[in-house]
Amino acid sequence: MRQYILGAILALGAVTPAFASEGGEKAGLPQLRFEDFPPQIFWLAVTFILLLVLLSTLVVPKLQGTIEGRMAKLDGDLAEAGRLKDEAAAAIAAYNQALAEARARANAIAAEAKAKIEAEAAARKAELEAKLAAEAKDAEARIAATKDAALAEVRGIALDAAQAITAKVAGLEVDEASAAAAVDAALARNG
Amino acid sequence: MAAGGEAHGPLHQFEITRLIPIEVGGVDLSFTNSALWMVIIVAVSTLFFLAATSKASLVPGRLQSVAEISYEFVANLLKDNTGTQGMKYFPFVFTIFIFVLGANMLGMVPYSFTVTSHLAVTATMSLVIIIGITVIGLIKHGFGFFHVFLPSGVPMWLAPLLIVIEVISYLTRPVSLSVRLFANMMAGHTTLKVFAGFVVALGLAGVVPLFFVVALTALEILIAFLQAYIFTILTCIYLNDAFHPHH
């Protein structure tokens, strides 16, 4: 479509001078006036070379430096982040290991303490048992002694009572030896 | 566009007026309105880039982003089309892009002059580009550069025909490169002017062409960028021939 518009314009500009001279202008397309070419070409060369020099000395190196610097910074930051990540992973591993070690040590200490306490308890129990056994033995001995004493007293009382009863009932004066023999025989019989 | 209420034709905006007449050795080197706008292009683009790169912060601001995007845009164009060896010519290609873009964009300012709407400017640039590329190719490859006119693997009986076609295609490059840019700029600006004339002529009904002018202005801004892009990418593609004539 553009080509047709341009074609129409070119035709208008070339064919109808009235169209162009409407505003008091020279006839024909301004673009095809060859006397206007040298100043345009000269100033194009001047300004283009000026722009080329300005851009290539002031602008391009700076833009390039900024963009490359950013690339380098990003790469450096990424490498640093990777390094820190590795460090963090190593720290976590070390922490986990330390934790496992501490747990193992705690378990060992607990087991040791338990064993010690159990041993102490067992020792105290044995001591107590021994003491109780000794006391029980003492008590038994005392009971036996008391029993013997009591039994001996019973013999004496029986002897006296036998002598007295014999004297009262039979009027017989029994000497102590025969009375004692009789009591002993009676005790032995009765257990 | 109709300055001072005078009625001007749609082509008046392309008139070259001599602001400071200069003549050196019988050659007319006058400082014209075209030259004035070329100087403005250089000043505006240089000031823009100086302002944009003055801080050069790690996280770019708006201006710096635009400057970096334009740099990377041209750098990628050049790298994609010619490989890393073409990067040597980056400042030149970058200047072409900025100059053409600046000319096209500043041409959109009302009452301004569009430098690239003139055949003299676009033809000079195209010829310099094509001749420069040919010289680079000849220096780099010697006679091997003429492989550009004969693709490898072509049967010998086709060669005479193909060489003629390729030579014509090569010779029309500067023509197509220059005419495309100047014609697009000229056609767009003329159309705008014609429609703008209708706005006044039609009175109240001029709202309709006014709408068209607004739409066309947006389109013209797109085309201003697009033509700068096309001019630059074709420069890169032609430059590639200088590096790799065996296609």
Chai-1 contact restraints between the chains, C-beta under 6 A:
chainA,res_idxA,chainB,res_idxB,connection_type,confidence,min_distance_angstrom,max_distance_angstrom,comment,restraint_id
A,R2,B,A187,contact,1.0,0.0,6.0,A-B,restraint_1
A,I5,B,A187,contact,1.0,0.0,6.0,A-B,restraint_2
A,I5,B,T191,contact,1.0,0.0,6.0,A-B,restraint_3
A,L6,B,A183,contact,1.0,0.0,6.0,A-B,restraint_4
A,L6,B,A187,contact,1.0,0.0,6.0,A-B,restraint_5
A,I9,B,T190,contact,1.0,0.0,6.0,A-B,restraint_6
A,G13,B,L11,contact,1.0,0.0,6.0,A-B,restraint_7
A,F19,B,G9,contact,1.0,0.0,6.0,A-B,restraint_8
A,A20,B,G9,contact,1.0,0.0,6.0,A-B,restraint_9
A,A20,B,L11,contact,1.0,0.0,6.0,A-B,restraint_10
A,E22,B,G9,contact,1.0,0.0,6.0,A-B,restraint_11
A,G23,B,H8,contact,1.0,0.0,6.0,A-B,restraint_12
A,G23,B,G9,contact,1.0,0.0,6.0,A-B,restraint_13
A,G23,B,H12,contact,1.0,0.0,6.0,A-B,restraint_14
A,E25,B,H12,contact,1.0,0.0,6.0,A-B,restraint_15
A,P30,B,F14,contact,1.0,0.0,6.0,A-B,restraint_16
A,P30,B,E15,contact,1.0,0.0,6.0,A-B,restraint_17
A,Q31,B,H118,contact,1.0,0.0,6.0,A-B,restraint_18
A,Q31,B,L119,contact,1.0,0.0,6.0,A-B,restraint_19
A,D36,B,I16,contact,1.0,0.0,6.0,A-B,restraint_20
A,F37,B,A120,contact,1.0,0.0,6.0,A-B,restraint_21
A,P38,B,V27,contact,1.0,0.0,6.0,A-B,restraint_22
A,P38,B,D28,contact,1.0,0.0,6.0,A-B,restraint_23
A,P39,B,D28,contact,1.0,0.0,6.0,A-B,restraint_24
A,P39,B,L29,contact,1.0,0.0,6.0,A-B,restraint_25
A,P39,B,S30,contact,1.0,0.0,6.0,A-B,restraint_26
A,P39,B,T32,contact,1.0,0.0,6.0,A-B,restraint_27
A,Q40,B,S34,contact,1.0,0.0,6.0,A-B,restraint_28
A,Q40,B,A120,contact,1.0,0.0,6.0,A-B,restraint_29
A,Q40,B,V121,contact,1.0,0.0,6.0,A-B,restraint_30
A,I41,B,A120,contact,1.0,0.0,6.0,A-B,restraint_31
A,I41,B,T124,contact,1.0,0.0,6.0,A-B,restraint_32
A,F42,B,L29,contact,1.0,0.0,6.0,A-B,restraint_33
A,W43,B,A35,contact,1.0,0.0,6.0,A-B,restraint_34
A,W43,B,M38,contact,1.0,0.0,6.0,A-B,restraint_35
A,L44,B,V121,contact,1.0,0.0,6.0,A-B,restraint_36
A,L44,B,T124,contact,1.0,0.0,6.0,A-B,restraint_37
A,T47,B,M38,contact,1.0,0.0,6.0,A-B,restraint_38
A,T47,B,V39,contact,1.0,0.0,6.0,A-B,restraint_39
A,T47,B,V42,contact,1.0,0.0,6.0,A-B,restraint_40
A,F48,B,F99,contact,1.0,0.0,6.0,A-B,restraint_41
A,L50,B,V42,contact,1.0,0.0,6.0,A-B,restraint_42
A,L51,B,V42,contact,1.0,0.0,6.0,A-B,restraint_43
A,L51,B,T95,contact,1.0,0.0,6.0,A-B,restraint_44
A,L51,B,F99,contact,1.0,0.0,6.0,A-B,restraint_45
A,L52,B,T95,contact,1.0,0.0,6.0,A-B,restraint_46
A,L54,B,T46,contact,1.0,0.0,6.0,A-B,restraint_47
A,L55,B,T95,contact,1.0,0.0,6.0,A-B,restraint_48
A,S56,B,P91,contact,1.0,0.0,6.0,A-B,restraint_49
A,V59,B,F49,contact,1.0,0.0,6.0,A-B,restraint_50
A,V60,B,P91,contact,1.0,0.0,6.0,A-B,restraint_51
A,K62,B,T53,contact,1.0,0.0,6.0,A-B,restraint_52
A,L63,B,T53,contact,1.0,0.0,6.0,A-B,restraint_53
A,L63,B,Y71,contact,1.0,0.0,6.0,A-B,restraint_54
A,T66,B,A56,contact,1.0,0.0,6.0,A-B,restraint_55
A,R70,B,L58,contact,1.0,0.0,6.0,A-B,restraint_56
